[in-house]
Amino acid sequence: MENLIGTLPKDMLLHGPTKKLLDKYHWHDPKVGIVASYTPNAFDVNDHFGIFRGVDQIEAFAQATIVSCATFLECQKQKCVPEDLKDKFVPAFISVGNVYFHNYLSEGETFISLGKIKFYKFRQMVADGRIYKAPKGLDLDAYFSDFNEEKLNNYQLSDDFKLVAELFDITGRALKKDIFTQ
């Protein structure tokens, strides 16, 4: 497998299924970054005034970047599939840097996470990025079919995308499960 395009997020994420906040991968360069989307549903906004909370936005971004991308790289390294990692590791936040919210998301509004990998070593990944509200009805696969590293680095999108959040130093690590039994 060259990248995550065509892979179902449920096959890549080691946790779930009720807290998976990722629908599809649209662009992925394993050592550079990713573009992924999610559309919040009624369960995601329940008891929150119909709004997809900021903390859930951070989690969705982390699932798209540090969890998906690091799992992909670890599977390449170990020549295995994500299911093989499930018995060995638990994906966990190490830290969250600065996050700036500019807009909000409601139930049914599709958004994209654009994540740039800043660091990856020893099952730990650090990513920066942005979340944008996607234009209604846009075919995201077609839109990102010619995306590249330069466009990612410059957050080069049409003006129809609305900035929702900027995220810095989102850090996660795959922790060995045996540390939880000590």
C-alpha positions in Angstrom: 0.0 0.0 0.0 1.5 3.3 -1.2 -0.8 5.6 0.9 -4.1 5.7 2.7 -6.2 6.7 -0.3 -8.9 4.0 -0.7 -8.4 2.7 2.8 -11.4 2.8 5.1 -10.7 4.8 8.3 -12.3 2.0 10.4 -9.6 -0.3 9.1 -6.8 2.1 10.2 -8.0 3.4 13.5 -7.3 1.0 16.4 -10.1 2.2 18.7 -13.9 2.6 18.3 -16.4 2.2 16.9 -18.4 5.0 18.6 -15.8 7.7 18.8 -14.4 7.5 15.2 -14.5 11.0 13.9 -13.2 10.3 10.4 -15.1 9.4 7.2 -12.5 9.4 4.4 -9.0 10.0 3.3 -8.7 12.3 0.3 -5.0 12.9 -0.1 -2.0 11.4 1.7 1.8 11.5 1.4 3.2 9.3 4.1 6.1 11.5 5.2 4.4 14.8 4.5 0.7 14.9 5.6 -2.9 14.1 4.9 -6.3 15.5 4.0 -9.3 13.7 5.5 -12.9 14.5 6.1 -15.7 14.0 8.6 -19.4 15.0 8.8 -20.7 15.3 12.4 -23.9 13.4 13.1 -26.6 13.8 15.7 -24.7 11.7 18.2 -21.7 14.0 17.9 -23.6 17.1 18.7 -26.0 15.7 21.3 -26.3 17.9 24.4 -24.0 20.5 22.8 -26.6 22.8 21.2 -26.2 21.1 17.8 -22.5 22.2 17.7 -19.5 19.9 17.1 -17.4 20.8 20.1 -13.8 22.1 19.8 -12.5 19.2 21.8 -14.0 16.9 19.2 -12.5 18.9 16.4 -9.1 18.4 18.0 -9.8 14.6 18.3 -11.0 14.4 14.7 -7.8 16.2 13.6 -5.7 13.8 15.7 -7.4 10.7 14.3 -6.8 12.0 10.7 -3.2 12.9 11.4 -1.2 11.5 14.2 -3.2 8.3 14.6 -3.8 7.4 10.9 -0.5 8.6 9.6 1.6 7.0 12.4 -0.4 3.7 12.2 0.3 3.7 8.4 4.1 4.2 8.9 4.3 1.7 11.8 2.5 -0.9 9.6 5.0 -0.3 6.8 7.9 -0.6 9.2 6.6 -3.9 10.8 5.2 -5.2 7.5 1.8 -5.8 9.1 -1.8 -4.6 9.1 -3.4 -2.2 11.7 -5.3 -5.1 13.3 -1.9 -6.7 14.2 -1.0 -3.5 16.2 -4.2 -3.6 18.2 -2.9 -6.1 20.7 0.4 -4.2 21.2 -0.4 -0.5 21.3 -2.8 2.1 22.5 -2.8 5.4 20.6 -2.6 8.3 23.1 -2.3 12.1 23.2 1.0 13.3 24.6 0.3 17.0 24.3 -1.7 19.6 22.5 -0.1 22.8 21.5 -1.9 26.0 20.6 -5.4 25.7 19.1 -7.2 28.7 17.7 -10.9 28.5 16.8 -12.2 30.8 14.1 -15.6 29.3 13.3 -17.9 26.5 14.4 -19.3 23.3 12.9 -22.8 22.0 13.1 -24.4 18.6 12.5 -24.2 17.6 8.8 -21.5 20.1 7.9 -18.6 18.3 6.3 -15.1 19.5 7.3 -11.6 18.6 6.3 -8.5 18.2 8.4 -5.3 19.3 6.6 -2.4 17.9 8.6 1.3 18.4 8.2 3.7 15.9 9.8 6.4 17.8 11.7 8.1 14.9 13.4 7.9 11.1 13.5 10.1 8.8 15.5 9.7 5.9 17.9 5.9 5.7 17.3 5.5 9.4 18.2 4.2 11.9 15.8 3.7 15.7 15.9 1.4 17.5 13.4 0.3 21.0 12.7 -2.7 21.9 10.5 -6.0 23.4 9.9 -9.7 22.4 9.9 -11.9 23.9 7.2 -15.6 23.7 6.6 -16.0 22.2 3.1 -18.4 23.7 0.5 -21.7 21.8 0.4 -21.9 19.2 -2.4 -18.2 19.5 -3.4 -16.7 16.2 -4.6 -13.7 16.2 -2.2 -12.0 13.2 -3.9 -12.0 15.1 -7.3 -11.0 18.4 -5.6 -7.9 16.9 -3.9 -6.9 14.6 -6.8 -4.1 17.0 -7.8 -3.2 18.2 -4.3 0.5 18.2 -3.4 3.0 19.1 -0.7 3.3 22.7 -1.8 -0.5 23.2 -1.7 -0.6 21.6 1.8 2.2 23.8 3.1 0.5 26.9 1.9 -3.0 25.7 2.8 -3.9 26.4 -0.8 -7.7 26.0 -1.1 -10.5 27.8 -2.9 -12.2 30.6 -1.0 -15.3 28.4 -0.7 -13.6 26.6 2.2 -14.1 28.4 5.6 -11.3 28.3 8.2 -12.6 26.7 11.4 -9.5 26.0 13.5 -5.7 26.2 13.4 -3.8 23.5 15.4 -0.2 23.4 16.4 2.0 20.7 17.9 -0.7 18.0 18.2 1.3 15.1 19.6 0.5 11.5 20.0 2.3 8.2 20.6 1.5 4.6 20.3 2.0 3.4 23.9 2.9 -0.3 24.5 -0.1 -2.0 26.2 2.0 -3.7 28.8 2.6 -0.4 30.6 -1.1 -0.3 31.6 -0.7 -3.6 33.4 2.3 -2.7 35.6 
